[in-house]
Amino acid sequence: MSKESDQAHWGETTRLMLIHLGIWIFFGYIIHMLVHTLNKVSFLGFPFGFYMAAQGSLIVFVVMLFVFAKQQDNIDRKFGVAEDD
Amino acid sequence: MATQTATTSQFTRQLGRLYGTYTGGFLGFIILLAILEQVGVPNRIIGYLFVFFTLAIYAIIGVVTRTAQLSEYYVAGRRVPAFYNGMATGADWMSAASFVGMAGSLFLQGYDGIAWVLGWTGGFVLVSILVGPYLRKFGAYTVPDFMSHRFGGNFARFLAVIVLVSCSFTYVTAQIYGTGLIASRFLGMPFEIAVFAGLVGILACAMLGGMRAVTWTQIAQYIVLIVAYLTPIVILSTKHYGIPIPELTYGLAIQEITAREQELVRQGLAVLCTPENCAPGTLKPHIQPFTTWTPLNYFGIIFCMMVGTASLPHILMRYFTTPSVREARVSVGWSLFFIFLLYFSAPAYAAFSKLEVYTNIIGRDISQLRPWLFTWGELGLIQICGKNAVNLDTVIAACKAIAGHPGVVRFQDFVINTDVIVLSTPEIAGLPYVISGLVAAGGLAAALSTADGLLLAIANALSHDVYYKMLDPNAPTIRRLTVARVLLFFVAVIAAYLASTRPSDILAMVGWAFSLAMAGNFPALVLGIWWKRCTTLGAVFGIIAGFGLCLFYLVTSRYFPQAGVTYFGMTSLLNPETGKPLVNVAQIMADPKWLADVPASAVNPLNNRVGWFNLNNINCGLLGMPLGFVVMIVVSLLDKEPSKEMQAFVDEIRKPRGKTVLQEKD
């Protein structure tokens, strides 16, 4: 494996990591800082801010983990460093 | 390669059949006990059958999966499929506190309690994107293994072992305490005997087969605990709203709670917590944010629990057992999915219980109290008018003794222990005893599975890292396994002995484990993988500084507040609702016995009263981790660049392809 290809692989991996870190910060913290505003909206009978903390963010975390696994795997395959290539 | 894939999928199918049969058998067993109950078998017997049957199953799995191979003992042979590893991690992760305590915290703290739900789930994102898969590629048996390899040998290993033991030992003690508590409550055993019964259950699972045995029992335990957690709440939701999905219907319960809260305040049955007066006994609206924690501490808890998740060795080591790096990533997804099933149901428990309490207890005439609460009153877990609610006469007498009492239960008259919320739901819903027995078995499964994982993490660090790598690197396999088992046994016995003395401080220290793990492990793990320039010297100083500061803040702010105020510029924390100082600092300084007089907070008994930046000590990772990062980076930059070999090593763990970097002899 060439050095350039390795670097490109790590570059894309890092980018993907940062994107997911950003989503994590948004749904882990930022959205809950707006709880007072969001609570004015009702969602499925819940105040929306309460809902996001009790369920919404959790659903996002679960989904994003599967998406991340798939995306990282695609990057690994693209650069020929996946396990069964 | 092709044949290996064929055998792997065959293995997975076989697992599916095994655990499918097991789940069916377990459901059949519940039905059988339900029938037994109907024909008049006493409750006590039903409870015993539940507990002993499930314990026997775990023990059988533990014995059947015994092993004499190191790679099986330490990492389950690295062939646990992602889906099953996810279930095992779920059981490993969810402790007695998650199962029994969390819904109770949500009941008491309302919105603020959700910090725990968020904190104990979101961390898995960090596990997957920053740490877990890379450690899998490295091929370690333990987390200190990685530290030692990346950061120049046994000193870093030793530091990592210290961090590991200090965050895991109090945790395992609390789990064993939890098994004792559940067993004694449901089976009526004396607590001390119940603790040692729990110990036997733990040892039977872990001792002979190490990680391999613990993995396959944790899966079995997950199935028991999730069935047990969801069954009562699903039935309750169906009864109340006609829809068997409590997670959807409790929005309605929350509306009713909010309406009822206003009604109680209007009728003078409760005093609303306001910025002017928020004394204990005042009502904090369920959905009102930041009444228990200030925003800084609320988000601090979320952050510390999340980063702590990605730093706790007993969780990270679960991802050493998957067949590949790819499966390690997928497995984190499954882990969180299985954890999510319980965590997004916990707020529903809290809401339904609260609705029951607000409609059928508070505001009711005392003579109309429902009988379920007296069973818990007898155990000292529910108090009305300041006395344990043992029976109706006691309650009436206690309330009469209060001057001007209106004869109906007021909000401030009613005190409930958080553990009761989950345990009493079957009774509140009027379900047969078999469901209560099921809940007990579930709580026990949660405590046992976490205890097993932690015990293994500690014993493996001592046997593999301290004994084999540091003391006797030439030890033959058979001796290494013997040492591992003997250490496991002794660590378990010490933890069980400690648990049997009911050490309140140690039990409350569990929350500290996350901050300690975060300060001690996280910077070194992340920089070790993501920054080639990080050097041994940087890592060593960073770990010492970060972990040291966190520990210093915990101990000083809690146990030596006078020294904290005099020498380190600490000031009183502020009440989150009123903004007033919690303590009078001048008074602390004058009275050396001050600490003994402060009543323990129900939410966090080890909460500090003085500190820096109004920061609760449970969030000390917020101080330690950034310091760890800064020291690590600055010292690394001053130090000379790591060797070419080390940089090549880091390159290697970043690529899934190829053999694990570390190849242990078997």
Interface residues (C-beta under 8 A of the other chain):
Chain A: M1 D6 H9 W10 T13 T14 L16 M17 H20 L21 W24 F27 G28 Y29 H32 M33 V35 H36 N39 F43 L44 G45 F46 P47 G49 F50 Y51 A53 A54 Q55 S57 L58 I59 F61 V62 M64 L65 F66 F68 A69 Q72 D73 D76 G80 V81 A82 E83 D84 D85
Chain B: M1 Y111 I114 V117 L118 T121 G122 F124 V125 L126 S128 I129 L130 P133 E247 L248 G251 L252 I254 Q255 I287 P289 P295 F299 I302 F303 M306 S324 V325 R326 R329 V330 V332 G333 L336 F337 F340 Y343 F344 P347 W530 D651 R654 K655 P656 R657
